[in-house]
């Protein structure tokens, strides 16, 4: 598969978003064997970037479920594990009293990183991303906390998720070259992060669109129905509208690395083929215009 730069790493142009294996919008989860088979299918298709997070779990008391799945899948895969980059995220809490809180404090993040290291079965996390802003703590202080973890050797590179341009700029100032990526929602359904995408392209930061097909629970499956132009372009190329969506995102900047979610092997196998789909300039312009982007 074609490669793109993610900080110190060279990774596949299409990654795997592992979240749907542990939580999704319609709460239909694959069994463990099928989930691991999906990860193996991604790896066999040439995917070398897997995105997970500590909160991806069926319930608050199963924190780390997705990280453990990813680790098990990698351990049982017959390929070269050294070529695979795993990125995880922290900073969102889950408790019985309050599902999905926020905590950007150093003690919490240090504990979260150490738990992720244990679940992933590694001595250092390839890329650790701060998941969502904790509005009770100054953003610059949270970035300093991440820098501390990087300086301690617990993570190789850092990223931020769900960030505005101002927050990206703060992260750049505090983290310097340790900051390599921004992961925001971006898709035909949610093109609102286009300004962050272009900012990252100018800054040389990888931009990882999450839910790049429009989300779990049917959003990705119906993208061609809701945005007919992607189906029309797909028909012209003899490919699925999902492939067209991902190829369009890749065409927006060479720093974009989509991470489509999947809970079936067939889904990620199809998505991976988008790396080889070449759209012409007119097609990219037409697709962008259809979702309100002047690219």
NORVENBEL-V225168 format. One record per pair of residues at least 4 apart in sequence whose C-alpha atoms are under 7 Angstrom apart, sorted by the first residue. I is the first residue (numbers start at 1). GAP is how many residues later the second one is. If there is no record, write none. Layout:
BEGIN
i = (I;I)
gap = (GAP;GAP)
END
This chain:
BEGIN
i = (1;1;1;2;2;2;3;3;3;3;4;4;4;4;5;5;5;6;6;6;6;7;11;11;12;12;12;12;13;13;14;14;14;14;14;14;15;15;15;15;15;15;15;15;16;16;16;16;16;16;16;16;17;17;17;17;17;17;17;18;18;18;18;18;19;19;19;19;19;20;20;20;20;20;21;21;21;21;22;22;22;22;22;22;23;23;23;23;23;24;24;25;25;26;30;30;30;31;32;33;34;35;35;36;36;36;37;37;38;38;38;38;39;39;40;40;40;41;41;41;42;42;42;42;43;43;45;45;48;48;48;49;49;49;50;50;50;51;51;51;52;52;52;52;52;53;53;53;53;54;54;54;54;54;54;54;55;55;55;55;56;56;56;56;57;57;57;57;57;58;60;60;60;60;64;64;65;66;67;67;67;68;68;68;69;70;71;71;71;72;73;74;85;86;86;87;87;87;88;88;88;89;89;89;89;90;90;90;90;90;91;91;91;91;91;91;91;92;92;92;92;92;92;93;93;93;93;94;94;94;94;95;102;103;103;104;104;104;104;104;105;105;106;106;107;108;109;110;110;111;112;113;114;115;116;117;117;117;117;117;118;124;124;124;125;125;125;126;126;126;127;127;127;127;127;128;128;128;128;129;129;129;129;130;130;130;131;131;131;132;132;137;137;138;139;140;140;140;140;141;142;143;143;143;143;144;144;145;146;147;147;148;149;149;149;150;150;150;157;157;157;158;158;158;159;159;159;159;160;160;160;161;161;161;162;162;163;163;163;164;164;165;165;166;167;168;169;170;171;172;172;175;180;180;181;181;181;182;182;182;183;183;183;183;184;184;184;184;185;185;185;185;185;185;186;186;186;186;186;186;186;186;187;187;187;187;187;188;188;189;193;194;195;196;197;197;198;199;200;200;200;200;201;201;201;204;205;206;206;206;207;207;207;208;208;208;208;209;209;209;210;210;210;211;211;211;212;212;212;213;213;213;213;213;213;214;214;214;215;215;216;218;219;222;223;224;224;224;224;228;229;229;230;230;230;230;230;231;231;232;233;234;234;234;234;234;235;239;240;241;242;242;243;243;243;243;244;244;245;246;246;246;247;247;247;247;248;248;249;250;250;250;262;262;265;266;267;268;269;273;279;279;280;281;282;283;284;285;285;286;287;288;288;288;288;289;289)
gap = (11;45;274;10;11;273;7;8;9;10;6;7;8;9;4;5;6;4;5;174;200;173;37;38;34;35;36;37;244;262;33;243;244;245;258;261;32;33;34;35;242;243;244;245;26;31;33;34;35;243;244;245;33;34;35;242;243;244;245;32;33;34;243;244;4;33;37;47;242;4;196;241;242;243;8;9;14;242;7;34;35;36;43;44;4;6;33;34;35;192;193;191;192;191;4;5;233;4;4;4;4;4;228;4;33;37;4;228;4;225;226;227;4;34;4;33;37;4;224;228;4;5;226;227;4;5;224;227;35;36;37;35;36;37;35;36;37;35;36;37;14;15;35;36;37;14;35;36;37;9;10;13;34;35;36;62;8;9;37;39;7;8;9;10;5;6;7;8;9;4;34;35;36;39;4;55;4;4;4;52;53;4;51;52;4;4;4;49;50;4;4;7;41;40;41;39;40;41;39;40;41;39;40;41;42;19;22;39;40;41;11;12;13;18;39;40;41;8;9;10;11;39;40;7;8;9;10;4;5;6;7;4;32;5;31;4;5;30;33;38;4;37;4;39;4;4;4;4;39;4;4;4;4;4;4;4;5;6;7;8;4;30;31;32;29;30;31;29;30;31;28;29;30;31;32;27;29;30;31;29;30;31;32;29;30;31;29;30;31;29;30;4;5;4;4;4;30;31;34;4;4;4;28;31;32;4;30;4;4;4;28;4;4;5;6;4;5;6;21;22;23;20;21;22;20;21;22;23;21;22;23;21;22;23;21;22;4;5;21;4;32;4;31;4;4;4;4;4;4;4;7;4;25;26;24;25;26;24;25;26;24;25;26;27;9;24;25;26;5;8;24;25;26;27;4;5;6;7;23;24;25;26;4;24;25;26;27;26;103;25;4;4;4;4;4;10;4;4;4;5;6;7;4;52;54;51;50;49;50;51;48;49;50;48;49;50;51;48;49;50;48;49;50;4;49;50;46;47;48;6;7;10;29;32;47;5;6;9;4;5;4;4;4;4;4;4;6;7;17;4;4;58;4;11;14;15;57;4;10;4;4;4;5;6;7;10;4;4;4;4;4;29;4;28;30;31;4;30;4;4;12;28;4;27;28;30;4;36;7;4;6;7;5;6;4;4;4;4;4;4;4;5;4;4;4;4;4;4;10;4;4;4;5;6;7;4;5)
END
